């Protein structure tokens, strides 16, 4: 197989993957799993294998195609599966989604990024790309903390010379802290609100 043929095959596979992801996303959207906790619980059910796999898939999709705020699905994972396994499933789904996001940005470049990242966020961070080491420090801190637009920054990182290995290491090591902090903050906020409404 020639280089041209192999690239063409990879492009076809990529397009098929995107089409499959979009189809699954539309299916989940029509089921209401992105905005209704009861629908999400019903879809996942009580299956010890299918339930977690479906939830992880939903987390991957929401990272790649930001339909809902990530914090909502993070809290949903903890509420449905408990604090420990919820954390694990959140971590696995978000890490896989973040790696896919980077690879998509690296493959399709700026045109894709401009479709997925708002002009405001793009203009805010694009000048940091001029200084590779500075961007890597900012990127690492952003992934570690739960307040930055980390999915957008994952795409921005794909425009730099950072290696996939280094990017993956940052994601793998920094994501647990942000997932834990975000989940804890949302759950504490929910408990506080519940107590206020009850009393």
N, C-alpha and C positions, 0 to 999 in steps of 0.2 A: 504494500500500500504506500502510495506516495505521500509526501508531506501535505500537499494540497487536499488529497482525499481524506487523510486522517483529520485535518483541521475541519473539513466539511462535515465529517462524521461527528466530531466533537460538538460542532455547532448545532447539528440536528439533535443530538442527545441533550444538549443544554436547552434547546427550545422545547423539546418534549418534556423535560423536567419542569420547566417554567409553566408549560400548559397544564401539566398534572397538578402542580402546586396551586395554580389559579383555580382549577376545577374543584379541588378539595376545599379550598378556601370558600368558594361560592357555595358549596354544599354545606359546610359548617355554618356559614352565614345564614343560609335559609333555615337551618335547624335552630338558629338563635343562640348558639353556644358562645358567641362573642359578646353578648349583652344580657344574657339571662343565666344566672347561676343554676337554677333548677334544670334548664335545658342541658347545661354542661354536665351536671351530675347524672342526668338521665342517659346521656350519651356514653359517659364513662362507665356507668353502672357499678357493679360490684365485682367485676372480673379482675382477678389479681394480676393478669397479664395484659389483656386488651385495654383495660382502663388506663394504666400508666402509659402504655404505648400511644394511645390516642391523645392523652394530655401532653406528652412530650412532643408529638407531631403538631398539636395546636400551638405550643410554645415556639417551636421552630418557625411556624408560619407567621406568628405575630411579630417575630424579630425581623424576618425577611420582608414581610408585607405588613407594615404597622397599621392594622385595622383598629386595634384598641390599645390604650396605654398599657405598657408592660406591667405596671404595678398592680393592675386589676387581676391579671392572670397569675401573677406571683402570689397574691393573697388567696386566689382561688385554689391554687395548688396546696397551700398550707391548710386551708379550711377543709378541703376534700380528703387529703391524704394524711393530714397530721403534720406537725412541725418538722419531723425528721425526714420521712419519705417525701413529703412535699418539697422540702429543700433540695433533696437529691434529684427529683424529677424536674424541678425548675432549673437546676444547675445544668443538667444534661441537655434539656431542650434549648436553653438560652445559649449555651456554649456551641452546640451544633449549629444553631441559627446564626450566631455571630461569625463562625468560620465560613458558612455558606455565603453570608453577606459580603465578606471580604473577597472571596473568590469571584463572586459575581461582579463586584466593583473592579477587581483587577482585570477580569476578562472583558467586560463591556465598557469600562472606563467612564469618563465624565458624562456622556449622554445619559447613562442609566442613573448616575448619582444625582444629576440635576432633576430627574423625575422623582426620586425618592427623598431627596433632602430639600427642605424649604430654602428659599432665597436668603432669608434672615440668618439661618444657621450656617449656610454655605459661606456667606460673606463674613460672618463672624470668625470663622475658623480657617478660611482658605489662606490667609496670609501667614499662618503658623507653619504651613507646609514648606515655606522658603527655608526654614531652619529645621533640618531633619531631627537633630538631637532634642531640640526644644519641643517639637511636636510630640516626640516619643514620650517625653516627661509629662506633658499635658495629657496625652492619650492615656498613659498608665494611671494617672491620678483620676481622670474622668471615669475610667472603667472601675476603679476601686470605690469611688463615691457614687451614691445612688441618685444624684441630682442632675448630672450632666446628660445631654442627649447622646448617650453612648452608641446607639445604633447608627446614628448619623456619622459619628466619629469613626466607627468601624469602616464605613464606606469611604470617608475622607482618607483614612489610613491606607486604603488600597491605591490611592494616587501617589503615595510616597514610595521610597525605595526599601521600606521595611520588609524584611523577609517573612514568609508565611510562618516559618518556625518561630521567629521572635514574636510575631503577632499572636500566634497560638499560645505561646508561653505566658504572655501578658494576660490574655483572656482567661486561661486556665487558672492562673494564680490570683488574679484580681477580682474575678467575677464572684467568688463565694462571699466576699465581704459585702459587696453591693447588694447581692440577692438577700443575704441575711438582714442587712440594715433596712432595706426597702420593705421586706415582708414583715419584719418586726414593727416598723413604724406604722404600716397600714393596719396591722392586726390590733396594735395598741390603740390607734385612733378609732377603729371600729368598736373595740370594747368600751372605750371612753364614751363614744356616742351612744351606745346601747344603754350604758348605765345612766346617762343623762336623760334619755327618753323614758326609761323605766321609772326613775325617781322624779 
